[in-house]
Amino acid sequence: MESIRKIPRAEWGSQPIQPTAGSYWLKCNQTIKVILILLAVVVVFAIVGRNTHPRSAWMLWVPLSAFIASCISLMIVGSFALGPYRAERRLGYTTWPSRSETSTPKDRENRR
């Protein structure tokens, strides 16, 4: 099996596949952070809404709808990233490395 070369972020602009899979990777990371924050907000609003008034469904629906919209946007960005990801891999490099490609041999040894 051929070795896949990991391209540093400073060199993304000079690669043949544009936009790079790494740019989608950054967008996915931002979206995941937003999803986690919104999940915490949904839980807080559910607890506060239940304790303040039994019919305060809007307190749950507003952050829940934002949470669902963020999840949908993550799926859309991920589906757009699949094409550049596969194309980069075919050319022998990646801007979206897997966990095993980013870790050092010592880290891999410790996981066993």
DABELDA-V491271 format. One record per pair of residues at least 24 apart in sequence whose C-alpha atoms are under 8 Angstrom apart, sorted by the first residue. I is the first residue (numbers start at 1). J is the second residue. If there is no record, write none. Layout:
i	j
I	J
I	J
This chain:
i	j
2	92
3	92
4	89
4	92
4	93
4	94
5	92
5	93
5	94
6	93
6	94
6	95
6	96
6	97
6	101
7	93
7	94
7	95
8	95
9	95
12	95
17	84
17	87
17	88
18	84
19	84
20	84
20	85
20	95
21	81
21	82
21	84
21	85
21	88
21	94
21	95
21	96
22	94
22	95
22	96
24	77
24	78
24	80
24	81
25	81
25	96
27	77
28	74
28	77
28	78
31	70
31	71
31	73
31	74
32	74
34	70
35	67
35	70
35	71
38	63
38	64
38	66
38	67
39	64
39	67
